[in-house]
Structures are given as C-alpha cells and as structure tokens.
Amino acid sequence: MSRRVSVFPSPQELGPALAQLVAQRAAGSGGRFSLGLSGGSLVALLARDLPSALPGGGGGGDEPWLVAFCDERLVPPEHPESTSGAYEAQLLPRLPGPKPRVLSVTPGLSPHDAAADYAAKLREAFRGASVPVFDLLILGVGPDGHTCSLFPDHPLLKEEEKIVAAITDSPKPPPERITLTLPVLNAARTVVFVATGGGKAAVLKRILEGSEQNPLPAARVQPHTGQLLWFLDEAAAAELSIPLEKHSVL
C-alpha cells in the first residue's frame, strides 16, 4: 500500500482535484469503472465539481459506471438522510455518458435483510470475486474517527466474513444502517479519504500520525495492494507534522 496526503487551501480547491481523480480513475479503468460513494458533505462537493470534470462520453468509455454506496441509512430514498436519495437528486442524473448502474439499498427491509440483500447485489455485480474490488472508494471521516458506518470500539470492526453488515445501534442517528466492511474497503484499488474543517484536525493527527493499540476505524483502512489517498483542506491538516503535498490556488 502507498499513502499520499494532499492538502488544499479550502474545499473550493479540493473539490475539483477530487473530481479529476474520479475522472482519471474512470478513464484508466480499462472497462467498467466501479465507484463507491459516501454521503454527507461529499454529495454537494461531487455534485458541484464532478460533471464538468468528465468528458462528454463520461470518462470511462462506453460502458456504464457501476456506482454503489459505502454505507446507507435505512430511511426512505426521499428522506434527507438517504445517501442514495441525495446522489440521485444532486449528482447521478448530471453525469455525462451512459446512465450508471446504481446499486441502491432495497427500501423497507430490516437491517439484517437489507445487508444480506445489498451483499447479494454486490456479489452479482462483481461475479467471481469473493470480495468486491472497487476501482475507487470515496470515504469521509467523522470527528470520532468513524468511516462508513464503522464506529470506534464497535464489534463490526472485527467482521471478516460479511462484505455488508447491518448496524442497529449507530451512535450517530439514524441508528439503523448498513455498511461495507473492512475487507471490502481494504480490497479496493484506490481509497480516497476526504476531510475538511478544523473539527477534524485532532482526529486526523491520531489517524495519520498515531500508532494506537486499538486504532480508530478510519486508521484501519489500509488497502492490501491499492493506493490510499487523503484529500484535506488546510484547516483539517492544521495539526499534522508528517510530509504533506501542498496544493496552492492555481
């Protein structure tokens, strides 16, 4: 695994760089491009900058992208907390080229049934693979160090068999969710974490510079053979002392 930490003056400069990363990985995928998306502030960031970064053909040839979600809150698609609903409303219809194949969570299922159903969808989309291998996963990180719906000290951090797991006791509402597990995150060809704002500075120092006996969830994302990227703004990177790639305003 190789790790690179890039720092941008603000989210306004980070967004286009993230969009260019997606476009480059799509163009270099050599076929179907598989993308895993996380929610929160990433939705607006990608909606603002990704469509204009892609060529008219969509950036990944004639084959539709495969788009999945790294976690999902078990709420109706029209609910403001729905990750897939937010992307369907703000980003996906604006992507150029063939309409992507979107793997959304089936509404109305119990958490465990929803997780099993989503795992079946992933296995069908990644036929022949015991663990799906995404070309690119875009992850966020919370001030507590959580990523996807993998929270500190939660038993799901030890999950090694399931590729999608249910969570019914999320410390962050809503409590019922499904999430990709660490084996899937660590199988990806490229993982990029995106973090902005001074509220993330302390936890990023722990994740990127610490060597804790019980690592935070985001620190456990270490792709086995892939590339690990961190895209931060200056406020989020304020406490770091490791080597950084600093990007200025063009």
C-alpha positions as CSV (number, residue, x, y, z in Angstrom):
1,M,0.0,0.0,0.0
2,S,1.2,3.5,-0.8
3,R,-0.2,6.5,1.1
4,R,-0.3,10.1,0.0
5,V,-1.7,13.1,1.9
6,S,-2.7,16.1,-0.2
7,V,-3.6,19.5,1.4
8,F,-5.7,22.2,-0.4
9,P,-6.3,25.7,0.8
10,S,-10.1,25.1,1.1
11,P,-12.9,22.8,-0.1
12,Q,-13.2,25.1,-3.2
13,E,-9.8,23.8,-4.4
14,L,-10.2,20.3,-3.0
15,G,-13.4,19.6,-4.9
16,P,-12.0,20.0,-8.5
17,A,-9.0,17.9,-7.5
18,L,-11.3,15.1,-6.2
19,A,-13.3,15.3,-9.4
20,Q,-10.1,15.0,-11.5
21,L,-9.1,11.9,-9.5
22,V,-12.5,10.3,-10.3
23,A,-12.2,11.2,-14.0
24,Q,-8.6,9.8,-14.2
25,R,-9.5,6.5,-12.5
26,A,-12.6,6.2,-14.7
27,A,-10.5,6.8,-17.9
28,G,-7.9,4.3,-16.7
29,S,-10.2,1.5,-15.6
30,G,-9.9,-0.3,-18.9
31,G,-13.6,-1.2,-18.9
32,R,-16.4,-0.9,-16.4
33,F,-15.5,1.7,-13.7
34,S,-16.7,0.8,-10.2
35,L,-17.1,3.6,-7.7
36,G,-18.2,3.5,-4.1
37,L,-19.6,6.8,-2.7
38,S,-20.1,8.0,0.8
39,G,-22.7,10.6,1.9
40,G,-22.7,13.8,4.0
41,S,-20.8,16.8,2.6
42,L,-19.3,14.7,-0.2
43,V,-22.6,14.8,-2.1
44,A,-22.6,18.5,-2.6
45,L,-18.8,18.6,-3.3
46,L,-19.1,15.9,-6.1
47,A,-22.3,17.4,-7.5
48,R,-20.6,20.8,-7.9
49,D,-17.4,19.6,-9.5
50,L,-17.6,16.1,-11.0
51,P,-19.9,16.6,-14.0
52,S,-17.7,19.3,-15.5
53,A,-14.6,17.3,-14.9
54,L,-15.8,14.4,-17.1
55,P,-15.6,14.4,-20.9
56,G,-18.8,14.1,-22.9
57,G,-18.5,10.4,-23.1
58,G,-18.5,10.1,-19.3
59,G,-14.7,9.5,-18.9
60,G,-14.9,5.7,-18.7
61,G,-15.6,4.6,-22.3
62,D,-18.9,3.4,-23.5
63,E,-19.5,1.0,-20.6
64,P,-21.8,2.4,-17.8
65,W,-20.2,3.0,-14.5
66,L,-21.1,0.8,-11.5
67,V,-22.0,3.0,-8.6
68,A,-22.5,1.7,-5.1
69,F,-22.8,3.3,-1.6
70,C,-20.2,2.6,1.1
71,D,-23.0,2.8,3.7
72,E,-26.6,3.7,3.9
73,R,-29.0,4.9,6.5
74,L,-32.2,2.8,6.4
75,V,-34.6,5.5,5.6
76,P,-36.9,6.0,2.6
77,P,-35.0,7.3,-0.6
78,E,-36.8,10.6,-0.4
79,H,-35.6,11.2,3.3
80,P,-33.0,13.9,3.7
81,E,-30.7,11.4,5.5
82,S,-30.7,9.0,2.5
83,T,-27.3,8.8,0.8
84,S,-28.6,7.2,-2.4
85,G,-31.5,9.6,-2.5
86,A,-29.1,12.6,-2.2
87,Y,-26.9,11.4,-5.0
88,E,-29.9,10.5,-7.2
89,A,-31.2,14.0,-6.7
90,Q,-28.0,16.0,-7.0
91,L,-25.3,14.1,-9.0
92,L,-26.2,11.0,-10.9
93,P,-28.6,12.5,-13.5
94,R,-26.0,15.1,-14.3
95,L,-23.2,12.6,-15.2
96,P,-22.4,12.6,-18.9
97,G,-22.3,9.4,-21.0
98,P,-24.2,6.2,-20.4
99,K,-26.5,6.1,-17.3
100,P,-24.6,4.5,-14.5
101,R,-25.8,1.2,-13.0
102,V,-26.6,2.2,-9.4
103,L,-26.8,-0.3,-6.6
104,S,-29.2,1.1,-4.1
105,V,-30.5,-0.5,-0.9
106,T,-33.9,-2.0,-1.2
107,P,-36.3,0.1,0.9
108,G,-38.5,-1.4,3.7
109,L,-36.3,-4.3,4.7
110,S,-35.0,-5.0,8.2
111,P,-31.3,-4.0,8.8
112,H,-30.1,-7.6,8.5
113,D,-32.2,-8.4,5.5
114,A,-31.1,-5.1,3.9
115,A,-27.5,-6.0,4.5
116,A,-27.9,-9.5,3.0
117,D,-29.8,-8.1,0.0
118,Y,-27.1,-5.5,-0.7
119,A,-24.4,-8.1,-0.4
120,A,-26.2,-10.2,-2.9
121,K,-26.4,-7.2,-5.3
122,L,-22.7,-6.7,-4.9
123,R,-21.8,-10.3,-5.5
124,E,-23.9,-10.3,-8.7
125,A,-22.2,-7.1,-9.9
126,F,-18.7,-8.5,-9.0
127,R,-19.2,-12.0,-10.2
128,G,-16.4,-14.5,-9.4
129,A,-14.9,-12.3,-6.6
130,S,-15.2,-13.4,-3.0
131,V,-14.7,-9.8,-2.0
132,P,-15.7,-7.0,-4.4
133,V,-12.8,-5.0,-5.7
134,F,-13.8,-1.4,-6.4
135,D,-11.7,0.8,-8.7
136,L,-12.3,3.8,-6.3
137,L,-13.9,4.3,-2.9
138,I,-14.5,7.8,-1.7
139,L,-14.7,7.9,2.1
140,G,-15.4,10.5,4.8
141,V,-14.2,10.5,8.4
142,G,-16.1,11.8,11.4
143,P,-14.6,13.7,14.3
144,D,-14.7,10.4,16.3
145,G,-12.7,8.6,13.6
146,H,-15.6,6.7,12.1
147,T,-15.8,6.0,8.4
148,C,-18.7,4.5,6.5
149,S,-20.9,3.3,9.4
150,L,-18.0,1.7,11.2
151,F,-17.7,3.3,14.6
152,P,-15.0,3.2,17.3
153,D,-15.0,0.1,19.5
154,H,-17.9,-1.4,17.6
155,P,-17.9,-5.2,17.1
156,L,-18.2,-4.7,13.3
157,L,-14.6,-3.6,13.2
158,K,-13.8,-7.3,13.7
159,E,-16.1,-8.5,10.9
160,E,-14.1,-10.7,8.5
161,E,-16.7,-12.8,6.7
162,K,-19.5,-10.5,5.6
163,I,-19.0,-7.9,2.9
164,V,-22.0,-5.9,4.0
165,A,-23.1,-5.7,7.7
166,A,-26.1,-4.3,9.5
167,I,-25.9,-1.9,12.3
168,T,-28.8,-1.2,14.6
169,D,-27.1,0.8,17.3
170,S,-25.3,3.6,15.4
171,P,-24.1,6.2,17.9
172,K,-24.9,8.8,15.2
173,P,-28.6,8.9,14.2
174,P,-30.4,7.3,12.5
175,P,-29.4,4.1,14.4
176,E,-30.3,1.6,11.7
177,R,-27.8,1.4,8.8
178,I,-25.9,-1.0,6.6
179,T,-22.2,-0.6,5.8
180,L,-19.4,-2.1,3.7
181,T,-17.0,-3.9,6.0
182,L,-13.2,-3.5,6.3
183,P,-12.4,-6.5,4.0
184,V,-14.2,-4.6,1.1
185,L,-12.6,-1.2,2.0
186,N,-9.1,-2.9,2.1
187,A,-9.6,-4.7,-1.2
188,A,-10.1,-1.5,-3.3
189,R,-7.7,-0.4,-5.9
190,T,-7.8,3.2,-4.6
191,V,-9.3,4.6,-1.5
192,V,-9.5,8.4,-1.0
193,F,-10.5,9.9,2.3
194,V,-11.9,13.5,2.2
195,A,-11.9,15.6,5.3
196,T,-12.4,19.4,5.7
197,G,-12.6,21.8,8.6
198,G,-10.9,22.4,11.9
199,G,-13.2,20.0,13.7
200,K,-11.4,17.1,12.0
201,A,-7.8,18.3,12.8
202,A,-7.4,16.4,16.1
203,V,-8.7,13.1,14.9
204,L,-6.6,13.3,11.7
205,K,-3.5,13.6,13.8
206,R,-4.4,10.4,15.7
207,I,-5.3,8.6,12.4
208,L,-2.3,9.7,10.3
209,E,0.4,10.0,13.0
210,G,-0.6,7.8,15.8
211,S,0.1,4.1,16.4
212,E,-2.7,3.2,18.8
213,Q,-3.2,-0.3,20.1
214,N,-6.9,-0.1,19.2
215,P,-6.9,2.0,16.0
216,L,-9.8,4.2,15.1
217,P,-12.0,2.8,12.2
218,A,-10.5,5.1,9.6
219,A,-7.0,4.1,10.6
220,R,-7.9,0.5,9.9
221,V,-8.4,1.3,6.2
222,Q,-5.1,0.1,4.7
223,P,-5.7,-1.3,1.2
224,H,-3.8,-4.5,0.8
225,T,-2.5,-3.8,-2.7
226,G,-4.1,-0.5,-3.5
227,Q,-3.4,3.2,-3.1
228,L,-4.5,5.2,-0.1
229,L,-5.1,8.9,-0.6
230,W,-6.1,11.7,1.8
231,F,-7.5,14.9,0.5
232,L,-7.6,17.6,3.2
233,D,-8.1,21.3,3.5
234,E,-5.7,23.4,5.5
235,A,-7.9,23.6,8.5
236,A,-8.3,19.8,8.7
237,A,-4.5,19.4,8.3
238,A,-3.5,22.1,10.8
239,E,-2.1,19.7,13.5
240,L,-0.2,17.3,11.1
241,S,3.6,17.2,11.1
242,I,4.1,14.4,8.6
243,P,5.2,15.2,5.0
244,L,2.3,16.7,3.0
245,E,1.7,17.5,-0.6
246,K,0.5,21.1,-0.5
247,H,-1.5,22.4,-3.4
248,S,-1.9,26.2,-3.9
249,V,-4.6,28.1,-5.8
250,L,-3.9,28.0,-9.5
